[in-house]
Every structure is written in C-alpha cells, then in structure tokens.
Amino acid sequence: KMNTAKIDYELEYSAEHIRELIATLSGTIGLTRKEQTNALQIILLNLVFYSFCPLVTPRAKKMLAPSRINPMGIGAGSLVTVLDALEGTGHVVQTKGFKDLASNTGTATTIVATDKLKFLLNYHGIFKYLINRSSSAECLLLRNRKAIYENKNLKDYTDSHRTNMMRAELVKYNSLLSDTDIYVLGDDGHPETDLNSQFVTRKFIDFEIHDTDGTELFAFGGRMYAAWCNLSKEQRSRITINGEECIELDYPASHVNVMYKSVTGDWYQDGDPYELEVEGTEIPRHLVKKLSSIMLNVSKEATAKQSLQSAYIKRGQGIEDLEGNSDGEDYIRALDGVGIRSIIQAYLDKHQVVADLFLQDKKTGAHNQYLESELIMDVVNKLTAMEIPCLTIFDSVIVPRQHESILKELM
C-alpha cells in the first residue's frame, strides 16, 4: 500500500447498495445535514478506493479545494464534523496535524479505518472496483505562486484553447493508465505496492501573468504528479507494467539542457554541464548540480549560498555532525577551499550563453520547469498514441523494457 493518500473529491459510484449504506451510516453516527452526508460519502469512497491506506483529511477552516476539483462543494465544517463523528463512533482513528506558524512547517491530519469500519464496508459489498474517478475529474491544476501549507492554495481559472488542449492530452494518458496494471514487486516477486487507479495531474503555478483575453498563462511549473513520483530509485527499479519488467531513462542535466535548447535551439554541446574546475580544484558534481538548480530559483547570490548550505547542513547541525556524510564533507571542503562565491562565478562563466537566466527569480525557474514538463509531455503523448503505457518522474520516463529503443528514439 502507499504511505498516504490525499483526499480526492472527485470519486463516484453507481451501485445503489453503496448509497443505501452511506445513508444508513450517516444516521448511525448522527449526521443531520445533506452536506455532512456528502462529506461522509467522499471519505468512505476514498478509504476503499485507496485500499484503506492513511487518508490525508484537512481540518483547516478554509476552502478545501476550488469548485472544479470539488464538484460536491464539500465544506471544511462538514468535513470536520464527519471526521469527529466517525472517530467518536469507533469507525476511524484520527491523527490530528499541527501547524508551526513560526517555521511554516507542520503535519497534516490523517485518518485510518478501524476493523469495525472495514468489516461494515466489506459486509455490505463496498469494494474498490465499484468506485471510479469521475469521467470529468480535473487533471489540470493551478496553484498560487505563494504556496502555503496543505492544499498549496489551489485556485480556479478560466479555460482557454491551451488548457483544453493540455487537458485532452492528459485525459488520453490517464485513460491508457486506467487499463494498465502497475505494481512494485517485493523481494519474493509478489506485488508489494499497488500503483493502480492512479490519476495523473499537471500542476501549474499562477504568477498572475495573463493572456490578452484575461486567462491565466499556463507557462510555469506543469510537472506531472502521481504516487510513483514518491518512490525511491530502488523501488522504481522493481516496477512492473502489465507484468513486464521496466526500464527508466532520464534526460541528463535536464534543466540546463532545456535552457540551452530554448536559447540556442540545441542541447549543451561541451560535455557534462555540471563538470567544473575552480583554481585547479575539481568541484563535486552533486554540489554543482544542486547549486545550478538553486540559482535558477533565487535572485541573489547570498540567497543561493544560504540555500546551498541548508541543503547540506540541516537546522541544528554543526560541521562536526557531518562526519560520515560524504556529500556534506564535500561541501565543507569546497567552502574551505575555493569558496562558494568562486564556484558560482566559475559556473556562470562556463555557461555564459544562458548566464542571464540564473539569479533572476522563482518565475524564471518555474518557467524552465514548464519547458522541462512540456518536453516530457511530448514523449508521453507519442507513447500514448502508440498505446505504450509509461510513467514519468519529473525528467525521467519508465516503460516496459521491450519498448526501450522506442523511448530512446523519442527522447
């Protein structure tokens, strides 16, 4: 099972006996309003659909989700009432989250079905195969650039020709995946993680830049998300698609190559973009790669230096805590040797052609991420047209091994 699942407001069913069970349980736990019964329906459908893994259930007193991904209009008050009623009657165990305003960190509330609820649902024939995502479920999401805790402040938007086109592409892709068996195998060769029933979304960022007709310009972010994005590389190596072993290929140095592609029309031509030597000292590749990514998303050199330090030295750690951490020790050696400022300058000198795109702002980084996502989406569209199922993890693509040569050619 997956670690957790986020509550999905777009699940539906058609079997009459499911409606009857929801109505009966609604009365049993003391619900009095239709909105509360609707919230109960969403919770039960999610628990069954996601195989009873812990379900993330927000309790914040604010809009849960924009109307386009919350068609039943589930409100925060109704959801909290149902969560507490289910907990009070022994149907779920609720672990309440918390928010630390000072550090803007925290954990989300989750619920887990008890054996009592599982028995009730099983006894009344409420099974996963009877539940589906709505055929009109939204797969194109837009969030405010000032992302905040929990739902990342998803917002509504006005559709345009482009959003309709991108949505149509994702609908075709999701349709192919819905007919595909996807598992992570365990050491014994049996399924360890069920990745079926996943619904791929693309999440864009709104920088309040608009087309001439007033619609939001979907040109920032746009990465595809599904449960396999959270798997480790080792776990991904054990994925099977329709019972076949798979291969994962990625675009090397994708964000730098995409920058060169957009400026010059071609990839970087002089070897590894992250290979760097400063004053006769070879700088570890992982450090250069991390610094490059950071500089694409911040506007000041001082911020880049601080972000790089945070990447290697966690809050509360001292240099003495890095013993045995090879990456952290690499960072300290670079700091003591040539210095981060010299590394930044050497890297910008190496990439003079695209240097003006670094140390700009988050908008520049988010647009570059969009270019990467479009590159991957183009591969996905071509594979989908050939009815070859694939999974994407940001700048990499997984396909059944028999299609490796096709994937290489497309990429």
Residue pairs with C-beta under 8 A, 6 or more apart in sequence:
1 51
1 52
1 53
1 193
1 194
2 50
2 53
2 193
2 194
2 195
2 227
2 230
3 53
3 54
3 230
4 53
4 54
4 55
4 56
4 110
5 46
5 50
5 53
5 54
5 55
5 56
6 55
6 56
7 42
7 43
7 46
7 55
7 56
7 57
7 58
8 42
8 46
8 49
8 133
8 199
9 42
9 64
9 65
9 69
9 70
9 71
9 72
9 74
10 69
10 70
10 71
10 133
10 134
10 136
10 137
10 138
11 42
11 45
11 46
11 49
11 131
11 132
11 133
11 134
12 45
12 131
12 132
12 133
12 134
13 19
13 45
13 130
13 131
13 132
14 130
15 125
15 130
17 124
17 125
17 126
18 126
18 130
20 124
21 44
21 120
21 121
21 124
21 126
22 37
22 40
22 41
22 44
23 37
25 40
25 44
25 91
25 120
26 36
26 37
26 40
28 89
29 40
29 82
29 85
29 86
29 88
29 89
29 91
30 85
31 37
31 40
31 81
31 82
31 85
33 78
35 73
35 74
35 75
35 78
36 78
36 81
36 82
38 72
38 73
38 74
38 78
39 74
39 75
39 78
39 79
39 81
39 82
40 82
40 86
41 72
42 72
42 74
43 55
43 57
43 79
43 82
43 83
43 86
43 111
44 121
44 126
45 131
46 55
47 55
47 111
47 113
47 117
47 121
48 121
48 126
48 127
48 128
48 131
49 128
49 131
49 197
50 197
51 128
51 194
52 112
52 113
52 118
54 95
54 110
54 111
54 112
55 110
55 111
55 112
56 108
56 109
56 110
57 79
57 83
57 94
57 108
57 109
57 110
57 111
58 64
58 76
58 79
58 108
58 109
58 150
58 151
59 76
59 79
59 80
59 83
59 96
59 97
59 109
60 76
60 150
61 76
61 77
62 76
63 76
64 70
64 74
64 75
64 76
64 79
64 151
65 151
65 154
66 154
66 155
66 156
67 73
67 156
68 138
68 156
69 137
69 138
69 141
69 154
71 134
71 136
83 92
83 94
83 109
83 111
84 94
86 92
86 94
86 111
86 117
87 93
87 94
87 111
90 114
90 116
91 113
91 114
91 116
91 117
91 120
92 111
92 112
92 113
92 114
92 117
93 111
93 112
93 114
94 109
94 110
94 111
95 109
95 110
95 111
95 112
96 109
97 106
97 107
97 108
97 109
97 110
98 106
98 107
99 105
99 106
99 149
100 106
104 148
104 149
105 149
106 149
108 150
113 121
128 197
133 197
133 199
137 199
138 201
139 167
139 170
139 171
139 174
139 199
139 200
139 201
139 202
140 163
140 166
140 167
140 170
140 201
140 202
140 204
140 218
141 154
141 201
141 202
141 203
141 204
142 154
142 155
142 156
142 157
142 203
142 204
142 205
142 206
142 216
142 218
143 152
143 153
143 154
143 155
143 203
143 204
143 205
143 206
143 221
144 152
144 153
144 155
144 205
144 206
145 205
145 206
145 207
145 208
145 220
145 362
145 363
145 366
146 153
147 153
147 205
152 203
155 206
157 163
157 206
157 215
157 216
158 214
158 215
158 216
159 215
160 211
160 213
160 215
162 218
163 215
163 218
166 202
166 218
166 377
169 377
169 380
169 381
169 384
170 200
170 201
170 202
172 381
172 384
173 200
173 380
173 381
173 384
174 199
174 200
176 384
176 387
176 389
177 198
177 200
177 389
178 197
180 196
180 241
180 242
180 389
181 196
181 240
181 241
181 242
181 243
182 195
182 196
182 198
182 228
182 239
182 240
182 241
182 389
182 391
183 191
183 192
183 193
183 194
183 195
183 196
183 239
183 240
184 191
184 192
184 193
184 195
184 231
184 235
184 236
184 238
184 239
184 240
185 191
185 192
185 238
185 239
185 240
186 192
186 238
192 238
193 231
193 235
195 226
195 227
195 228
195 239
198 226
198 227
198 228
199 226
200 224
200 225
200 226
200 392
201 224
201 225
201 226
202 222
202 223
202 224
202 225
202 373
202 377
203 221
203 222
203 223
203 225
204 218
204 220
204 221
204 222
204 370
205 220
205 221
205 366
206 216
206 220
207 220
207 363
207 366
208 216
209 216
209 217
209 219
210 216
210 217
211 217
218 370
219 367
219 370
220 363
220 366
220 367
220 369
220 370
221 366
221 369
221 370
221 373
222 369
222 370
222 373
222 374
222 377
223 369
223 372
223 373
223 394
224 373
224 376
224 377
224 380
224 392
226 391
228 236
228 239
228 391
228 393
228 398
229 393
229 394
231 239
231 393
233 248
236 248
236 393
236 398
237 248
239 246
239 391
239 398
240 246
241 389
241 391
241 398
241 399
241 400
242 389
242 400
244 400
244 401
244 402
245 400
245 401
246 398
246 399
246 400
246 401
247 398
247 399
247 400
247 401
247 404
247 407
248 393
248 396
248 397
248 398
249 396
249 397
249 404
249 407
249 408
249 411
250 393
250 395
250 396
250 397
251 257
251 372
251 375
251 395
251 396
251 411
252 272
253 268
253 272
253 273
253 274
253 289
254 372
254 375
254 395
255 292
255 293
255 296
255 368
255 369
255 372
255 395
256 268
256 273
256 274
256 292
256 351
256 354
257 267
257 268
257 273
258 368
258 371
258 372
258 375
259 354
259 357
259 368
260 266
260 267
260 268
260 353
260 354
261 267
261 371
262 371
263 353
263 354
263 357
264 353
268 351
272 285
273 292
273 350
273 351
274 285
274 288
274 289
274 292
275 285
275 288
276 282
276 283
276 288
276 343
276 346
276 347
276 350
277 283
277 346
278 338
278 342
278 343
278 346
279 338
279 342
281 334
281 337
281 338
283 334
283 338
283 343
283 346
284 327
284 330
284 334
286 327
286 330
287 308
287 327
287 330
287 331
287 334
287 343
288 343
288 347
290 308
290 311
291 304
291 308
291 340
291 343
291 344
291 347
292 347
292 358
294 304
294 307
294 308
294 311
295 304
295 344
295 347
295 358
295 359
296 357
296 358
296 360
296 364
296 365
296 368
297 361
297 362
297 364
297 365
297 366
298 304
298 307
298 359
298 361
298 362
299 359
299 360
299 361
300 359
301 341
301 344
301 359
304 340
304 344
304 359
305 340
305 341
305 344
308 331
308 340
309 331
312 322
312 327
312 328
312 331
313 319
313 321
313 322
313 328
313 331
319 332
322 328
322 329
322 331
322 332
323 329
334 340
334 343
348 355
348 358
349 355
351 358
357 364
357 368
372 394
372 395
376 392
376 394
376 395
376 397
379 390
379 397
379 407
379 410
379 411
380 390
380 392
380 397
382 410
383 389
383 390
383 397
383 399
383 403
383 406
383 407
383 410
384 390
386 406
388 399
388 400
388 403
388 406
389 399
389 400
390 397
390 398
390 399
390 407
391 397
391 398
392 398
397 407
397 411
399 406
399 407
